[in-house]
Structure formats: structure tokens, C-alpha cells
Amino acid sequence: MSVLSSSTHVLVAGASGSVGRHVVEQLLSRGCRVTALCRNASKLSTLFAGGVSVVEQDVRAVVVDDLVDVDVVVSAVGGSVMPGLLPRQGFDVLDVEPNLHLVGVAREAGIGHFAYVSAAGAGDAAPDEGYVGAHAAVEHAIREAGFASHSLVRPVGLHSAFAALVPYTWWRVFPVMGAGDVVTNPVAEADLAAVLVDVIDAGGGVRDVGGPDVLRRKDIAQAVAASAGRRCWHPSVSLRWVRLAAWMLSLSTLATAHCFRSTQTSMRTIASLTPSV
């Protein structure tokens, strides 16, 4: 029996993100009434022709009155796992805090179903284990909130995450973390959104999600370089070396050291990804 219908009102938090926008599209295709919550409404102005109520608001500012007449809350809110050149907030701030706030408000508002875009490995991770641990903490809060039903999808990896590596090919040296033959199967954001909405429509559940193509880390590095039109050297680099480099650079410049620490955390997460179905 389908849960979603033309009378279902769904609020999507993080609607302007790489996954959230596809969730909105999937819900619209099934006739749902959609409220898209994002921090920058201009990002959505050209994506949807109509049928979407756009609310420009930080998730941390959501209150019970904002969820009046809402049946389902979907959260695609979270920080990127990819490294950056500038300092940024940790996953406790980007993932845990906004999502725990939204879960609390949704529970207080009497929302019947809460759906969340989590991460592979979150079911077994401790809350202090970085990126995956942050998602584990949110999953725990959702289960403890006592919603009538909930949906969790745990992608192995996302195509956009690997696209974000393209700028790093500029140096023509694109290292592969650990053994280059270890495999993973990232999923397209549109496909992940379709799975999430399917799970919601079926009444809830937990789904590990991976794409159809199983790729070696070396394959991914080569594909990223090829997409940039560059031929790169792909040496195998251990995470121990990255940790040492981050520590040494921390004695010099803060910005450069942050870049290496960010790369270390991001690559450790990517390196741990294993195929899912």
C-alpha cells in the first residue's frame, strides 16, 4: 500500500543540495505537496517550475509552527565529506546539530514519518567516529524520537563527491589512498533520491544503497583525471603518511594544515567505503 499521495505534504530540508533537489523532484512526480527548506532560495528558483513552496530558512531556526499540516519530514542536510582548502566547521556542527534540532521539532509537532539521508556504516559506527559517526548520532536520535515510522538510506558514496576531486588533478599527481584495488560502488544522487522516496512510500525502513558499477579506487582516480582532460600519476599513499604530513604542517601555516587534515578525514572515509547493493 502506498503511503504517498496527492494529499501528502512533505517538507524537505536541504532541498537545494545535490540529493535534496532530486528528492523534491521524486516527490513531485508522485503528486505530493512539497515544501522545500533551504538557506538560499535563489538556488531553487530555476530548478522547479511550480508546485513547490520554497522557504528560505536555516534548519536550526525551524519551529513547531513551521510544520503545521506537514505529514512527512525529509532531511538531506549535512556537510560534504570532500576536502577543502579553507577551514570549515566539523560534522558535529554541519550534520549533528541541525538534524537533531529538526528531529526534536518534528517530534514535538507530532510528525508521523521522518526520513534521513545517512551514510554507509552508520548502523555500526560510534557517535565520535567523524563523518560516519555524525550520521550514526542522527540515526540514533531518529529511532529514539518515537516517530510512527521512519526511513533511512545509507549511500556507499555519491557521484558528486568524486566530481569534487577534479580540482585536485591540477598538480598532475593524484594519489590513491591505500591499495588501489579496493572497490566501492558510488550511487548517482537521482537514484539515491528515488530509493529514499520508495522506502518512504512503502511505510519506512532502512536501506543500504550503492550504484550498479563496482569501481576500484584506482579506476575512480583515473576517471576523475580523465574528466578534467589531464593525465595524472596515481601513487599509492598510506593514511599514516597523510597523518604525519598534517602534523608537520600544523607547525607552520594553519590554512595549509587544515587542508591536509581535511583531506585526511575525507580520504579515510572514502577509503573505507565498500560496495553495497
C-alpha positions as CSV (number, residue, x, y, z in Angstrom):
1,M,0.0,0.0,0.0
2,S,1.4,3.4,-1.0
3,V,1.9,6.0,1.7
4,L,2.4,9.0,-0.5
5,S,-0.4,10.6,-2.4
6,S,-1.6,14.0,-3.7
7,S,-2.8,14.8,-0.1
8,T,0.6,14.1,1.4
9,H,2.5,17.2,2.5
10,V,6.3,16.7,2.7
11,L,8.9,19.1,4.0
12,V,12.4,18.6,2.5
13,A,15.2,20.1,4.5
14,G,18.4,20.7,2.5
15,A,16.3,20.9,-0.7
16,S,18.9,22.8,-2.6
17,G,21.6,20.2,-2.1
18,S,22.8,17.5,-4.5
19,V,20.5,14.9,-3.1
20,G,17.7,17.1,-1.7
21,R,16.8,18.6,-5.1
22,H,16.3,15.1,-6.5
23,V,14.2,14.2,-3.5
24,V,11.9,17.1,-4.3
25,E,11.7,16.0,-8.0
26,Q,10.8,12.5,-6.9
27,L,8.0,13.7,-4.6
28,L,6.6,16.0,-7.2
29,S,6.5,13.1,-9.7
30,R,4.3,11.2,-7.2
31,G,1.9,14.1,-6.8
32,C,2.9,15.2,-3.3
33,R,2.7,18.7,-1.9
34,V,6.3,19.8,-1.2
35,T,7.8,22.5,0.9
36,A,11.5,23.0,0.2
37,L,13.5,24.3,3.0
38,C,16.9,25.8,2.2
39,R,19.2,28.6,3.2
40,N,19.4,30.2,-0.2
41,A,16.1,30.2,-2.1
42,S,17.7,31.5,-5.3
43,K,19.3,28.1,-5.8
44,L,15.9,26.6,-6.3
45,S,14.3,29.3,-8.4
46,T,15.4,27.8,-11.7
47,L,15.0,24.1,-10.7
48,F,11.3,23.7,-10.2
49,A,8.6,25.2,-12.5
50,G,6.0,25.2,-9.8
51,G,4.2,23.1,-7.2
52,V,6.9,23.7,-4.6
53,S,6.6,26.1,-1.7
54,V,10.2,27.4,-1.0
55,V,11.1,28.5,2.5
56,E,14.4,30.3,3.0
57,Q,15.4,29.4,6.5
58,D,18.2,27.7,8.4
59,V,17.3,24.3,9.8
60,R,18.3,25.4,13.3
61,A,15.6,28.1,13.1
62,V,12.7,25.7,12.4
63,V,9.9,25.8,15.0
64,V,6.8,23.7,15.5
65,D,4.6,26.2,13.7
66,D,6.6,25.7,10.6
67,L,5.5,22.0,10.5
68,V,1.8,22.6,10.7
69,D,0.0,20.5,8.2
70,V,3.2,18.6,7.3
71,D,2.9,14.8,7.2
72,V,6.5,13.7,6.4
73,V,9.8,15.4,7.1
74,V,12.8,14.5,5.0
75,S,16.3,15.7,5.9
76,A,19.1,15.8,3.3
77,V,21.1,18.2,5.5
78,G,24.8,17.5,6.1
79,G,28.3,18.6,5.4
80,S,30.4,17.3,2.5
81,V,33.0,14.6,3.1
82,M,35.3,16.1,0.5
83,P,38.4,18.1,1.5
84,G,38.5,21.8,1.2
85,L,41.2,24.5,1.1
86,L,39.6,26.7,3.6
87,P,38.7,25.9,7.3
88,R,35.2,24.7,7.8
89,Q,33.1,23.5,10.7
90,G,33.1,19.9,11.8
91,F,30.5,17.3,11.2
92,D,29.1,17.8,14.7
93,V,28.1,21.3,13.6
94,L,27.2,20.6,10.0
95,D,25.4,17.3,10.5
96,V,24.5,16.5,14.1
97,E,23.3,19.9,15.4
98,P,20.9,20.9,12.6
99,N,19.5,17.4,12.3
100,L,19.0,16.8,16.0
101,H,17.2,20.1,16.2
102,L,14.9,19.1,13.3
103,V,14.2,15.7,14.8
104,G,13.3,17.4,18.1
105,V,10.9,19.9,16.5
106,A,9.3,17.2,14.3
107,R,8.7,15.0,17.3
108,E,7.1,17.9,19.2
109,A,5.0,18.8,16.2
110,G,3.7,15.2,16.0
111,I,5.1,14.3,12.6
112,G,4.3,10.7,11.7
113,H,7.2,9.9,9.5
114,F,10.8,11.2,9.4
115,A,13.3,10.3,6.6
116,Y,17.0,10.9,6.6
117,V,19.9,10.6,4.1
118,S,22.5,8.9,6.2
119,A,25.8,7.2,5.3
120,A,27.2,3.7,4.8
121,G,28.4,2.2,8.0
122,A,26.3,4.5,10.2
123,G,24.5,1.5,11.6
124,D,27.6,0.2,13.3
125,A,29.6,3.4,14.0
126,A,30.2,5.2,17.3
127,P,28.9,8.8,17.5
128,D,32.5,10.1,17.7
129,E,33.7,8.5,14.5
130,G,33.8,11.6,12.3
131,Y,31.6,11.7,9.3
132,V,30.0,8.3,9.7
133,G,29.7,8.7,13.4
134,A,27.8,12.0,13.0
135,H,25.2,10.2,10.8
136,A,25.1,7.4,13.5
137,A,24.2,10.0,16.1
138,V,21.4,11.4,14.0
139,E,20.1,7.9,13.2
140,H,20.0,7.2,17.0
141,A,18.1,10.3,17.7
142,I,15.5,9.4,15.0
143,R,15.0,6.0,16.5
144,E,14.7,7.3,20.0
145,A,12.2,10.1,18.9
146,G,9.4,7.5,18.6
147,F,8.0,8.5,15.2
148,A,5.3,6.2,14.0
149,S,7.7,5.3,11.2
150,H,11.0,6.4,9.7
151,S,13.2,5.9,6.6
152,L,17.0,5.8,6.5
153,V,19.1,5.4,3.3
154,R,22.8,4.8,3.6
155,P,24.7,5.5,0.4
156,V,28.1,4.0,-0.1
157,G,29.2,7.1,-1.8
158,L,27.9,9.8,-4.1
159,H,28.9,10.7,-7.7
160,S,29.1,14.4,-6.7
161,A,31.7,13.6,-4.1
162,F,34.1,12.3,-6.7
163,A,33.3,15.2,-9.0
164,A,34.6,17.5,-6.3
165,L,38.0,15.9,-6.6
166,V,38.6,17.3,-10.1
167,P,40.4,20.5,-8.9
168,Y,43.0,18.3,-7.3
169,T,44.1,16.9,-10.6
170,W,45.7,20.3,-11.4
171,W,49.0,19.2,-9.9
172,R,49.1,16.1,-12.2
173,V,49.7,14.0,-9.1
174,F,46.5,12.4,-7.8
175,P,47.3,9.9,-5.1
176,V,45.2,6.8,-4.3
177,M,44.7,6.2,-0.6
178,G,45.8,2.8,0.4
179,A,45.5,-0.1,-2.0
180,G,44.2,0.9,-5.4
181,D,42.4,-2.3,-6.0
182,V,39.9,-1.9,-3.1
183,V,36.5,-1.4,-4.6
184,T,33.4,0.7,-4.0
185,N,30.2,1.5,-5.9
186,P,29.0,5.1,-5.6
187,V,25.5,5.9,-6.5
188,A,24.0,8.8,-8.5
189,E,22.1,11.3,-6.4
190,A,19.0,10.9,-8.5
191,D,19.0,7.2,-8.0
192,L,19.5,7.6,-4.2
193,A,16.6,10.0,-4.1
194,A,14.4,7.5,-5.9
195,V,15.3,4.8,-3.4
196,L,14.6,7.1,-0.5
197,V,11.1,8.0,-1.8
198,D,10.4,4.4,-2.5
199,V,11.2,3.5,1.1
200,I,9.0,6.3,2.4
201,D,6.2,5.2,0.1
202,A,6.5,1.6,1.4
203,G,6.0,2.8,5.0
204,G,9.6,3.2,6.1
205,G,12.7,1.1,6.6
206,V,16.5,1.1,6.3
207,R,18.3,0.6,3.0
208,D,22.0,0.4,2.2
209,V,22.4,1.9,-1.3
210,G,25.1,1.5,-3.9
211,G,25.3,2.1,-7.6
212,P,25.4,-0.6,-10.3
213,D,29.1,-0.1,-11.2
214,V,31.8,-1.5,-8.9
215,L,34.9,0.5,-9.2
216,R,38.4,0.3,-7.8
217,R,39.9,3.3,-6.1
218,K,42.4,3.4,-9.0
219,D,39.6,3.4,-11.5
220,I,37.9,6.4,-9.7
221,A,41.2,8.4,-9.6
222,Q,41.8,7.8,-13.3
223,A,38.2,8.7,-14.2
224,V,38.4,11.9,-12.3
225,A,41.6,12.9,-14.1
226,A,40.2,11.9,-17.5
227,S,37.1,14.1,-16.8
228,A,39.4,17.0,-16.4
229,G,41.3,16.2,-19.5
230,R,44.5,15.5,-17.6
231,R,46.9,12.6,-17.3
232,C,48.0,12.1,-13.7
233,W,50.4,10.0,-11.8
234,H,48.4,7.9,-9.2
235,P,50.9,6.8,-6.5
236,S,49.6,4.7,-3.6
237,V,49.7,6.7,-0.3
238,S,49.0,5.3,3.1
239,L,46.9,7.2,5.6
240,R,49.8,7.1,8.0
241,W,51.8,9.4,5.7
242,V,48.8,11.8,5.5
243,R,48.6,12.0,9.3
244,L,52.3,12.7,9.5
245,A,52.1,15.5,6.8
246,A,49.1,17.1,8.6
247,W,51.0,17.1,11.9
248,M,54.1,18.6,10.4
249,L,52.2,21.3,8.6
250,S,50.3,22.2,11.7
251,L,53.6,23.6,13.0
252,S,53.6,26.1,10.1
253,T,50.5,27.5,8.4
254,L,47.0,27.0,9.7
255,A,45.3,27.1,6.3
256,T,47.6,24.6,4.7
257,A,47.5,22.3,7.7
258,H,43.7,22.4,7.7
259,C,43.7,21.4,4.0
260,F,45.8,18.3,4.8
261,R,43.7,17.4,7.9
262,S,40.5,17.8,5.9
263,T,42.0,15.6,3.2
264,Q,43.0,13.0,5.7
265,T,39.5,12.8,7.2
266,S,37.8,12.8,3.8
267,M,40.1,10.3,2.3
268,R,39.8,8.0,5.3
269,T,36.1,8.0,4.9
270,I,36.3,7.4,1.1
271,A,38.9,4.7,1.6
272,S,36.7,2.8,4.0
273,L,33.7,2.6,1.6
274,T,32.8,-0.9,0.5
275,P,30.3,-2.0,-2.1
276,S,26.6,-2.2,-1.2
277,V,23.5,-3.1,-3.2
